[in-house]
Amino acid sequence: DAYFKRFPGISNYIQETMATVRECGHSTTLFGRKTWFPRITSPNQAERQGSERAAINAPIQGTSADIIKRAMVQMGPALKATGLGHVQMLLQVHDELVFELPQADVAAASEIIRNVMANAAEPLVKLNVPLGIEIGTGPSWGAAH
């Protein structure tokens, strides 16, 4: 109760999301991608509650996935346009992108990568809060953390 009193927007979000999902059968990301929940009205409590938890999470997790996909699509052209076309995006790990590049290009590439990731939602979606971008470097993914 104290948590929801301190953050009333979260309670409102949960209630509004559940009402929409119960009415429409799906949730929607900020980019319009739908996730369907056919068991949201199940008489089986475990199925229904599982769908409810997933329905609350889906717009947030889905929007995050949409943003990282947009960043991945925009990254190659942005790097190429600044003379860093040789920088290789190797893989995605959840909300992270892993690159391989010469040490001498880390500073320049970091600036481009940070900008692309921070603005990947635009122009389709204007976020109310800025995306925080952290960049780690090292000889391996583990060392970059």
C-alpha positions in Angstrom: 0.0 0.0 0.0 2.8 2.4 0.9 4.5 1.7 -2.5 1.3 2.5 -4.5 0.7 5.6 -2.3 4.2 6.8 -3.1 3.9 6.0 -6.8 0.2 6.3 -7.7 1.0 6.3 -11.4 2.0 2.7 -11.2 -1.3 1.7 -9.7 -3.2 3.7 -12.4 -1.1 2.0 -15.1 -1.9 -1.4 -13.8 -5.6 -0.7 -13.6 -5.8 0.9 -17.0 -3.7 -1.8 -18.6 -5.9 -4.6 -17.1 -9.1 -2.9 -18.1 -7.9 -2.5 -21.7 -6.6 -6.1 -21.9 -9.8 -7.5 -20.5 -11.8 -5.5 -23.0 -9.7 -5.9 -26.1 -7.8 -9.1 -25.3 -4.4 -7.6 -26.0 -1.9 -5.0 -24.8 0.0 -2.6 -27.1 3.5 -1.2 -27.1 4.1 2.5 -27.6 4.9 1.6 -31.3 1.5 -0.2 -31.7 2.7 -3.8 -31.6 0.1 -6.1 -29.9 0.5 -9.0 -27.5 -2.6 -11.1 -27.2 -3.7 -12.7 -23.9 -6.5 -15.3 -24.7 -6.4 -16.6 -21.1 -7.0 -13.2 -19.4 -10.6 -14.2 -18.6 -9.9 -17.8 -17.8 -11.9 -19.4 -15.0 -8.6 -21.1 -14.0 -7.0 -18.7 -11.4 -3.4 -19.7 -12.2 -3.9 -19.2 -15.9 -5.7 -15.9 -15.4 -3.1 -14.5 -12.9 -0.3 -15.5 -15.2 -1.9 -13.7 -18.1 -2.5 -10.6 -15.9 1.2 -10.5 -14.9 2.3 -10.9 -18.5 -0.2 -8.2 -19.6 1.1 -5.7 -17.2 4.7 -6.4 -18.3 4.2 -6.7 -22.0 3.8 -3.0 -23.0 7.0 -2.1 -21.0 9.1 -5.0 -22.1 7.7 -4.9 -25.7 8.4 -1.2 -26.0 11.9 -1.8 -24.8 12.3 -4.5 -27.4 10.9 -2.2 -30.1 13.4 0.5 -29.2 16.4 -1.8 -29.3 15.3 -3.2 -32.7 15.0 0.4 -34.0 18.5 1.2 -32.6 19.9 -1.9 -34.3 18.4 -0.9 -37.7 19.7 2.7 -37.4 23.2 1.8 -36.1 24.9 0.7 -39.3 23.9 3.7 -41.4 24.8 6.1 -38.5 28.2 4.6 -38.1 28.8 4.5 -41.8 27.8 8.2 -42.2 30.5 9.2 -39.7 33.3 7.1 -41.3 32.9 4.3 -38.8 31.4 1.7 -41.2 34.0 -0.8 -40.1 32.6 -1.0 -36.6 30.8 -4.3 -36.3 27.7 -4.8 -34.2 28.1 -8.4 -33.1 25.0 -9.2 -31.0 22.2 -8.1 -28.8 21.9 -9.2 -25.2 18.6 -8.1 -23.8 18.9 -4.3 -23.8 22.5 -4.2 -24.7 24.4 -4.1 -28.0 27.9 -5.6 -28.3 30.3 -4.1 -30.9 33.8 -5.0 -32.1 36.1 -2.2 -33.1 39.6 -1.0 -32.9 40.6 0.6 -29.6 41.4 3.9 -31.4 37.8 4.3 -32.5 36.1 3.7 -29.2 35.6 7.3 -28.3 34.2 8.3 -31.6 32.0 5.2 -32.0 30.8 5.5 -28.4 29.4 9.0 -29.2 27.5 7.7 -32.2 26.3 4.6 -30.4 25.1 6.6 -27.4 23.2 9.1 -29.7 21.5 6.4 -31.8 20.4 4.4 -28.8 19.2 7.4 -26.9 17.1 8.6 -29.8 16.0 5.3 -31.4 12.3 5.8 -30.5 12.1 9.0 -32.4 10.4 10.3 -34.6 7.6 7.7 -34.1 7.5 8.0 -30.3 8.6 10.9 -28.2 9.4 9.6 -24.8 8.6 11.7 -21.7 11.9 10.7 -20.0 15.3 10.4 -21.6 16.8 6.9 -22.0 19.9 6.4 -20.0 22.8 4.9 -22.0 25.8 3.3 -20.3 28.8 2.2 -22.4 31.4 -0.2 -21.2 34.5 -1.2 -23.1 37.0 -4.0 -22.8 38.6 -6.9 -24.6 35.4 -9.0 -23.9 31.8 -8.6 -23.1 32.4 -9.6 -19.5 35.3 -7.1 -19.1 33.1 -4.3 -20.4 30.8 -4.7 -17.3 
